[in-house]
Amino acid sequence: MSGDFEVAVVGAGVVGSGCALALARRGVAVALLEAEAEPGLQASGTNSGILHTGFDSAFGELETDLILRAASLRDPVLETLAVPVVRCGAEMAPRDTGDAASIAAIAANARGNGVAVALRDDGVLEVPGESVTDPVAYTLALCVAAQRHRARLFTGFGVTRIEHGRGSMRVTAASGEAVSARVVVNGAGIGAGAVARMLGDDSFDVYPRKGEFLVFDPPTDGILERILLPVPTPRTKGVLVFPTVDGRIVAGPTAVDLDRPDWSVRPEAREEILPKASRMHPPLADAEPVFAYAGLRPAGRAVNYVIARSRAEPALVNVAAIRSTGLTASLAIAERVVSLVAAAGVPMSSPEALAPGPPPAAEGEPWWRRSADRLAV
Ligand SMILES: Cc1cc2nc3c(=O)[nH]c(=O)nc-3n(C[C@H](O)[C@H](O)[C@H](O)COP(=O)(O)OP(=O)(O)OC[C@H]3O[C@@H](n4cnc5c(N)ncnc54)[C@H](O)[C@@H]3O)c2cc1C
């Protein structure tokens, strides 16, 4: 047995790392259990890195509430943990006159959510509060901060079994290593359905929805100052074009439903992305991508943002199906998980001041390579 803890958090993505940090700051003994060799390699390290304002999120949904709440928590955390952020804002341009009504509806939605937007005379919607971060640095910063507050990280700890003991659960990895904890927080991303089923909870399932991206060196005649957003469809937000914290331009993502994890970039992704991206940012029409990567959204089947104590096992808190906005909402998700864990009987103190410190050095690798290279198949 590798230790007795009050809470075992399964999965060190941005959600699990955020939960571990919030719990550890309240004096809870936390084990953060990650299957991969490093935290943040899956969805949290292979996304668009955009910190959304919630301007286009559906009013009244839990996801929207948490996006809006996170916006009020984020700035001091970014500053204390020295996480890079480009406060560039975004704009959504109509493709044709038919888009004007959609953009007007999105502007009204933004105002309903209390998010500042401006509709220009040329029909373009400006969203000044949208920003871009380095999602790997963001996730690692939360994870390392959790450890500064005494959480213990176990990597290479792929949970395969969870059993009841007397007043605690025994959480066992494929390697045979085990920890015990009173409460299990399930932040296992695309593995969250499987983790819940280990405790007899089959109330939801999660599948991978792949999103592919192309990375460009900035064309000499094409400085990109803002995130460029397409007018969304009911199924997807579509292909966007955005600047990265390290001065590149990224275009994507696609949306491909899978039945098993596959981080490869399909040959046809280029044709699905490039025409749309160069319509929004014409200098990309002649540009060659320098890299491509894919991320897998942890998409729930007919559910989204499953954040609740399990009905099958009250000592299990699911934080699952955080499909599209988990980077943005992570701090508010963690706040909610703290109250669920407290309701499960784990004692807590008032939060310690966040211990400052930067994320681990990137060793010269841009974020979009760090996870993608390690996950490539
Ligand atoms: C293409 C794409 C674009 C996106 N764009 C954005 C964006 O711009 N802004 C935004 O806010 N969000 C975005 N998202 C969504 C965001 O990435 C996710 O919501 C978020 O990363 C989910 O975090 P997570 O911690 O739940 O999942 P993950 O990051 O996948 O973490 C889950 C972790 O659990 C581990 N794990 C799984 N099973 C086990 C097990 N049995 N034992 C131990 N560990 C296990 C995994 O290895 C993984 O590290 C995007 C996602 C994708 C894929």
The ligand as an ORCA input file, in Angstrom:
! r2SCAN-3c Opt
* xyz 0 1
  C      -9.755     19.447    -29.733
  C     -10.069     20.078    -28.412
  C     -10.180     21.460    -28.289
  C     -10.511     22.021    -27.061
  N     -10.460     23.381    -26.893
  C     -10.656     23.908    -25.659
  C     -10.480     25.298    -25.434
  O     -10.061     26.049    -26.317
  N     -10.760     25.793    -24.201
  C     -11.196     24.987    -23.196
  O     -11.497     25.492    -22.117
  N     -11.315     23.651    -23.364
  C     -11.048     23.101    -24.567
  N     -11.154     21.770    -24.759
  C     -11.697     20.948    -23.687
  C     -10.673     20.626    -22.629
  O      -9.466     20.206    -23.209
  C     -11.265     19.541    -21.749
  O     -12.543     19.928    -21.290
  C     -10.381     19.275    -20.531
  O      -9.042     19.123    -20.928
  C     -10.877     18.050    -19.812
  O      -9.993     17.834    -18.760
  P      -9.974     16.460    -17.981
  O      -8.971     16.649    -16.901
  O     -11.359     16.071    -17.638
  O      -9.498     15.399    -19.068
  P      -8.011     14.954    -19.497
  O      -7.132     16.103    -19.739
  O      -8.174     13.983    -20.609
  O      -7.468     14.246    -18.207
  C      -7.909     12.980    -17.774
  C      -6.701     12.270    -17.224
  O      -7.130     11.049    -16.639
  C      -6.136     10.073    -16.905
  N      -6.773      8.761    -16.759
  C      -7.712      8.191    -17.533
  N      -8.070      6.986    -17.065
  C      -7.327      6.794    -15.935
  C      -7.209      5.718    -15.007
  N      -7.947      4.601    -15.126
  N      -6.318      5.849    -13.987
  C      -5.568      6.966    -13.844
  N      -5.622      8.013    -14.711
  C      -6.496      7.914    -15.752
  C      -5.683     10.400    -18.317
  O      -4.413      9.862    -18.595
  C      -5.697     11.918    -18.309
  O      -4.441     12.477    -17.981
  C     -10.791     21.184    -25.963
  C     -10.639     19.797    -26.090
  C     -10.224     19.254    -27.280
  C      -9.908     17.799    -27.358
*
